[in-house]
Amino acid sequence: MMLPIFPLLLLVTSIGSILWYQRTDNDIFGVLAVASALAGVIWGLVIAHWSIHLISLLVLLKFRSPIFSAIQVKVDGGK
């Protein structure tokens, strides 16, 4: 069985960049951490099973934003 080296490399790079970003004044390490974390999320979604996609969709549909559910719009119809 092949080890998942690429996702582990992305995880180590993002954690290292976050730690380095906390100790320096350079913003490039923060950008590197965000970019590698985003690449890891996309890579994870690409190799995920279709059932994981359905479960995550159901979870996203279950939890709605309280801001949008609290807004109520009333339409008079021009009266």
C-alpha positions as CSV (number, residue, x, y, z in Angstrom):
1,M,0.0,0.0,0.0
2,M,1.3,3.4,-1.0
3,L,1.7,6.0,1.8
4,P,-0.3,9.2,1.3
5,I,2.9,11.3,1.1
6,F,1.4,14.3,-0.8
7,P,-1.3,15.1,1.8
8,L,1.1,14.6,4.6
9,L,3.6,16.9,2.9
10,L,0.9,19.6,2.5
11,L,-0.1,19.2,6.2
12,V,3.5,19.5,7.4
13,T,4.2,22.5,5.1
14,S,1.1,24.3,6.3
15,I,1.8,23.7,10.0
16,G,5.4,24.7,9.5
17,S,4.4,27.9,7.7
18,I,1.9,28.8,10.4
19,L,4.6,28.4,13.1
20,W,7.1,30.3,11.1
21,Y,4.5,33.1,10.3
22,Q,3.9,33.5,14.1
23,R,7.7,34.2,14.6
24,T,8.5,36.5,11.7
25,D,7.1,39.7,10.2
26,N,7.0,38.3,6.6
27,D,3.5,37.7,5.2
28,I,4.7,35.2,2.7
29,F,4.6,32.4,5.2
30,G,0.9,33.1,6.0
31,V,0.1,33.0,2.3
32,L,2.0,29.7,1.9
33,A,0.1,28.2,4.9
34,V,-3.2,29.3,3.5
35,A,-2.4,28.1,0.0
36,S,-1.1,24.7,1.2
37,A,-4.1,24.2,3.5
38,L,-6.5,25.0,0.6
39,A,-4.6,22.6,-1.7
40,G,-4.9,20.0,1.0
41,V,-8.7,20.5,1.3
42,I,-9.1,20.3,-2.5
43,W,-7.0,17.2,-2.7
44,G,-9.0,15.6,0.1
45,L,-12.3,16.4,-1.7
46,V,-10.9,15.0,-4.9
47,I,-9.9,11.6,-3.4
48,A,-12.9,11.3,-1.0
49,H,-15.6,8.7,-1.6
50,W,-18.9,9.9,-2.9
51,S,-20.7,9.0,0.3
52,I,-18.5,11.5,2.2
53,H,-19.6,14.2,-0.3
54,L,-23.3,13.3,0.4
55,I,-22.8,13.3,4.1
56,S,-21.0,16.7,4.1
57,L,-23.8,18.1,1.9
58,L,-26.4,17.0,4.3
59,V,-24.5,18.5,7.2
60,L,-24.1,21.8,5.4
61,L,-27.9,21.9,4.6
62,K,-28.8,21.0,8.2
63,F,-26.8,23.9,9.7
64,R,-28.1,27.2,8.4
65,S,-26.6,30.6,9.2
66,P,-28.5,32.3,12.0
67,I,-28.1,35.7,10.2
68,F,-30.0,34.6,7.1
69,S,-32.7,32.8,9.1
70,A,-33.3,35.8,11.3
71,I,-33.9,38.1,8.3
72,Q,-37.5,38.3,7.2
73,V,-38.5,40.1,4.1
74,K,-42.1,41.3,3.6
75,V,-43.3,42.1,0.2
76,D,-46.4,44.3,-0.1
77,G,-46.9,43.9,-3.8
78,G,-47.0,47.6,-4.5
79,K,-50.0,48.5,-2.2
